[in-house]
Amino acid sequence: MAVSLESVTKVYPNGVVALDEVTLTIADNEFAVIVGPSGCGKTTALRVIAGLEEATRGNVRIGGRVANRVPPAERDVAMVFQSYALYPHMSVYENIEFSLRMRRRRLGLSRDEMRARAREAATVLGLGELLGRRPRELSGGQRQRVALARAMARQPRVFLFDEPLSNLDARTRWETRRELKELHRTLSVTTVYVTHDQLEAMTLGDRIAVMDHGSVQQIGTPADVHDRPANRFVAGFVGTLPMNFIAGRVTADAAGERFVADAISLPLPRARFERSERADPDEWTLGIRPEAIELEPAAERTELARLRGRVSAVEPMGSEVVLGVTVGRQTVSCRSARGDRVERNQWVELGFDMSRSHLFDKRGASAARPLVWNGGPDG
């Protein structure tokens, strides 16, 4: 079942604008993730879809039908919250079955059908041996699976997840992420997932929508958003390591355009950027990810732009090392293999892959044409 927000605005009585003309379409059976920092409006968007909040302006469509006035219980959606919201006095089985008992008449279920649904959901999520336990006897990951099973037993046409993994430890989050993705493949139910964790967004979503200050900044596949961010906010928010940002200016000569900042001078690929002639040449920011900067590149890597700098920080990160290298008055981060012997204050050569660089104007907009999506898996 497709879900869409059409120019949805949500203004609270105190004047706070939680959503500002949000337009977003999630295709039938798609796993879409809304990601952004705390307070960006992502949970409000989910609650508007669920009917727990009423849009001030704009339309919510579920299955093509305007749902603005449809009560939450009749929207055929199931929501899983950050808190597990399990009844402590009930067993695992009773918690799973409870949502069915509350809706039994509306769903037209017999008692046997209700039991079958509850047990099927428990089996799919590996809870078969835990049905008699109370929530206090379960781990955090097991409790979250009970909450998922309770939602799954309803067999909704849309799943809504509001940061469901935030309370789990790192290993359990990783395991539950895999379970969620596999569950989606099994059930093929439209899923809208909200998180502040960009790693969750990148690993789970077929498409992701990045939000900030109540507005959608960019929508696309994880690769699109990572490789061609629409603006500086998206570029800085998405990525396992922060993008390097360098403020400078753009100059031009017979050889082409260059980005210049203090001791840094780097060529700009003409095919990658489409700058406006009206843009201020002295107010640009170059963005380049640490993985696009190579330490001590081989001589045959002639496509790389080279600069020398002094190592100012060495941070071991398990299988790799993250280096801070100062070039002039700028410090940039790059990755290095764990076996590389690099020490602080050592002079090194860096190779910049400018075909993977980004250029942002003083408003933060990208000079590269972003790949923006607002539809289903086929674009």
C-alpha positions in Angstrom: 0.0 0.0 0.0 1.5 3.3 -1.1 1.8 6.2 1.5 2.2 9.8 0.6 2.4 13.2 2.3 1.3 16.1 0.0 2.6 19.5 1.1 2.0 18.6 4.7 2.5 21.3 7.3 2.1 20.9 11.0 2.1 24.0 13.2 1.5 23.6 17.0 -0.6 26.1 19.0 2.6 27.7 20.4 3.7 28.6 16.8 6.3 25.9 16.4 6.4 24.6 12.8 7.2 20.9 13.1 6.6 20.1 9.4 7.0 22.7 6.6 5.4 21.7 3.3 6.7 18.1 3.4 6.0 16.1 0.3 7.1 12.5 0.3 5.9 9.3 -1.5 6.6 5.8 -0.3 5.8 3.1 -2.9 3.9 -0.1 -2.2 6.0 -2.7 -0.4 9.0 -0.2 0.0 11.2 0.2 3.0 11.6 3.9 3.4 13.6 5.6 6.1 13.2 9.1 7.4 16.4 10.3 9.0 17.6 13.4 10.7 18.7 15.0 13.9 16.5 15.3 17.0 13.8 17.9 16.5 13.8 17.8 12.7 10.2 16.7 12.4 10.7 13.0 11.5 8.6 11.6 14.3 5.9 14.2 13.7 5.7 13.0 10.1 5.3 9.4 11.2 2.6 10.4 13.7 0.7 12.3 11.0 0.8 9.2 8.8 -0.5 7.1 11.8 -3.3 9.7 12.6 -1.9 10.4 16.0 -1.3 14.0 14.9 -3.5 16.1 12.6 -1.9 18.0 9.7 -2.5 21.7 9.8 -2.4 21.8 6.0 -1.9 19.3 3.2 -3.0 15.7 2.6 -2.0 12.3 3.9 -2.8 9.5 1.4 -2.8 5.8 2.3 -3.5 3.4 -0.6 -4.4 6.4 -2.7 -7.2 7.5 -0.4 -7.0 10.8 1.5 -6.8 9.7 5.2 -6.8 13.1 7.0 -10.1 12.4 8.7 -9.7 8.6 9.0 -9.3 7.5 12.7 -6.0 5.8 13.5 -7.7 2.5 14.2 -9.1 2.4 10.6 -5.9 3.3 8.7 -4.6 -0.3 8.6 -1.2 0.7 10.0 0.8 -0.7 12.9 3.3 1.5 14.8 6.3 0.2 16.8 7.7 2.8 19.2 11.1 3.4 20.8 9.7 2.2 24.1 8.5 -1.4 23.9 5.2 -0.6 25.6 4.7 -4.2 26.8 2.3 -5.1 29.6 4.5 -6.3 32.5 1.8 -8.6 34.0 1.1 -10.4 30.6 3.2 -13.2 29.1 4.9 -12.8 25.7 2.0 -14.7 24.1 -0.6 -12.5 25.8 1.2 -9.3 24.8 1.3 -10.5 21.1 -2.4 -11.5 21.2 -3.6 -8.4 23.0 -3.7 -6.2 19.9 -5.8 -8.8 18.1 -8.2 -9.1 21.0 -8.8 -5.4 21.0 -9.6 -5.5 17.3 -11.2 -8.9 17.0 -14.7 -7.8 16.1 -13.5 -5.2 13.6 -11.1 -7.7 12.0 -13.7 -10.5 12.0 -11.4 -13.0 13.6 -12.5 -16.2 15.3 -10.6 -17.2 18.5 -8.7 -19.9 16.6 -7.7 -17.5 13.8 -6.5 -15.0 16.5 -4.4 -17.7 18.2 -2.9 -18.8 14.8 -1.9 -15.2 13.9 -0.3 -14.7 17.3 1.7 -17.9 17.1 2.7 -17.4 13.5 4.1 -13.9 14.4 6.0 -15.4 17.4 7.5 -18.2 15.2 8.7 -15.8 12.5 10.5 -13.7 15.1 12.0 -16.6 17.0 9.9 -16.2 20.1 8.4 -19.7 20.2 10.3 -20.8 23.3 9.6 -17.5 25.1 5.8 -17.4 24.9 5.2 -18.1 28.6 7.7 -15.6 30.0 7.0 -12.1 31.3 8.7 -9.0 29.8 11.0 -8.6 32.8 12.5 -12.0 32.0 13.6 -10.9 28.5 16.6 -9.1 27.1 16.1 -5.7 25.3 16.4 -7.4 21.9 13.8 -10.0 22.9 11.4 -7.3 24.1 11.7 -5.5 20.9 10.9 -8.6 18.9 7.8 -9.1 21.1 6.7 -5.5 20.1 7.4 -6.3 16.5 5.4 -9.6 16.7 2.5 -7.7 18.3 2.4 -5.3 15.3 3.0 -8.1 12.8 0.1 -10.2 14.2 -2.3 -7.5 13.1 -1.2 -8.1 9.5 -1.3 -4.3 8.7 -0.7 -3.0 5.2 1.8 -0.4 6.5 4.4 -0.7 9.3 5.5 2.5 11.1 8.7 2.3 13.2 9.7 5.2 15.5 13.4 4.7 16.4 12.7 1.1 17.6 16.4 0.2 18.1 17.5 3.2 20.2 17.4 1.4 23.5 19.5 -1.6 22.3 23.2 -2.2 22.7 25.4 -2.0 19.6 25.5 -5.8 18.9 21.8 -6.3 19.4 21.0 -3.3 17.2 23.1 -4.9 14.4 21.4 -8.2 14.8 17.9 -6.6 15.0 18.6 -4.5 11.9 19.3 -7.7 9.9 16.1 -9.3 11.3 14.0 -6.2 10.3 15.4 -6.3 6.8 14.7 -10.0 6.4 11.2 -9.6 7.9 10.5 -6.9 5.3 11.6 -9.3 2.5 9.4 -12.0 3.9 6.2 -9.9 4.5 6.6 -7.4 1.6 4.7 -4.7 3.6 5.2 -1.0 3.1 7.5 0.2 5.9 8.3 3.7 7.1 11.1 3.8 9.6 12.3 6.8 11.5 15.7 7.2 13.0 18.4 9.7 13.9 21.1 7.1 13.2 22.3 7.6 9.6 24.0 4.1 9.7 20.6 2.5 10.3 19.2 4.6 7.5 21.9 3.6 5.0 21.7 -0.1 5.8 17.9 -0.5 6.1 16.3 1.8 3.6 15.5 1.2 -0.1 15.2 5.0 -0.1 16.0 7.5 2.6 14.6 11.0 3.2 16.9 13.3 5.1 15.0 16.0 7.1 16.1 19.1 8.9 14.1 21.9 10.6 10.8 20.3 9.4 11.7 20.1 5.7 12.9 17.3 3.5 16.4 18.1 2.3 16.9 15.2 -0.1 15.3 11.9 -1.0 17.1 9.1 -2.8 18.8 5.7 -2.5 21.5 5.5 0.2 24.1 5.6 -2.5 22.6 8.7 -4.2 22.4 10.6 -1.0 25.9 9.6 0.1 27.6 10.2 -3.2 25.7 13.3 -4.5 24.3 15.2 -1.5 22.0 18.0 -2.4 23.4 20.4 0.2 26.0 20.9 2.9 23.7 19.7 5.6 23.1 16.3 3.9 26.8 16.0 3.1 27.7 16.5 6.8 25.0 14.4 8.2 25.4 11.3 6.1 28.6 9.3 6.2 30.3 7.0 8.7 33.1 9.7 9.1 32.3 13.4 8.9 33.0 15.0 5.5 35.9 17.4 5.3 34.7 21.0 4.7 37.2 23.6 3.5 36.1 27.3 3.0 37.8 29.0 0.1 37.3 30.5 -3.4 37.1 29.4 -7.0 39.6 30.8 -9.5 39.8 30.2 -13.3 42.7 30.2 -15.7 43.4 28.6 -19.1 43.8 25.2 -17.5 40.3 25.3 -15.9 38.8 26.1 -12.5 40.6 25.5 -9.2 39.5 25.6 -5.6 41.9 27.7 -3.5 42.2 28.1 0.3 45.4 29.2 1.9 48.0 26.5 1.0 45.4 24.3 -0.7 45.0 24.5 -4.5 42.9 21.8 -6.1 41.5 21.4 -9.7 37.7 21.2 -10.1 36.4 18.7 -12.5 34.4 20.6 -15.1 32.0 17.8 -15.8 31.0 17.4 -12.1 30.0 20.9 -11.2 27.4 23.3 -12.7 28.1 26.7 -11.0 25.9 29.7 -11.5 27.7 32.6 -13.1 26.0 34.8 -10.5 27.6 32.9 -7.6 30.2 34.7 -5.5 33.6 33.2 -6.5 35.0 34.0 -3.0 32.4 32.1 -0.9 32.5 28.4 -1.7 33.1 25.4 0.5 34.8 22.3 -0.8 33.6 19.0 0.6 35.5 15.7 0.3 35.0 12.5 2.3 38.0 10.9 4.1 37.7 7.8 1.9 38.3 10.0 -1.2 41.7 11.0 0.2 44.5 8.5 -0.3 47.6 8.4 1.9 50.9 8.2 0.0 49.4 7.3 -3.4 51.4 5.4 -5.9 53.1 7.4 -8.6 50.9 5.9 -11.4 47.8 7.4 -9.7 48.0 10.4 -12.0 44.3 11.2 -11.6 44.8 12.3 -8.0 45.6 15.9 -7.0 48.5 15.8 -4.5 49.2 17.9 -1.5 51.7 17.5 1.4 50.8 17.9 5.0 51.9 17.1 8.6 50.1 14.4 10.6 48.4 16.0 13.6 46.2 13.1 14.8 46.3 9.3 14.7 43.1 7.5 15.7 43.1 3.7 15.6 39.6 2.4 14.5 40.0 -1.4 14.6 40.8 -2.5 11.0 41.9 1.0 9.9 43.4 4.3 11.2 41.9 7.7 10.8 44.4 10.4 10.4 44.2 14.2 10.8 46.6 15.9 8.4 47.3 19.6 8.5 47.8 21.3 5.2 48.6 25.0 5.7 46.0 26.1 8.2 43.5 23.4 7.3 43.2 20.0 8.8 41.6 17.2 6.8 40.8 13.6 7.8 41.7 10.5 5.8 41.7 6.8 6.2 44.7 4.6 6.4 45.3 0.8 6.6 46.1 -0.4 10.0 49.4 -1.7 8.9 50.6 1.7 7.7 53.2 3.1 10.1 52.2 6.7 10.5 53.1 8.9 13.5 52.2 12.4 14.6 54.2 15.2 13.1 55.3 13.0 10.2 55.1 14.6 6.7 53.0 12.7 4.2 51.6 13.1 0.7 47.8 13.1 0.2 46.0 12.2 -3.1 42.6 13.9 -3.5 40.2 12.1 -5.8 38.5 15.3 -7.1 36.0 13.3 -9.1 34.4 12.5 -5.7 34.6 16.0 -4.3 31.7 18.4 -3.6 31.2 22.1 -3.9 28.7 24.2 -1.9 27.8 27.8 -2.3 27.3 30.2 0.6 23.7 29.1 1.1 24.9 25.5 1.4 23.5 24.3 -1.9 25.5 21.8 -4.0 27.0 22.9 -7.3 26.6 19.4 -8.6 23.2 18.3 -9.9 21.7 16.1 -7.1 19.9 12.9 -7.9 16.5 13.6 -6.3 13.8 11.0 -6.0 10.2 11.3 -4.8 8.6 8.1 -6.1 8.9 4.3 -5.9 11.7 1.9 -6.5 11.7 2.5 -10.2 12.1 6.2 -9.8 
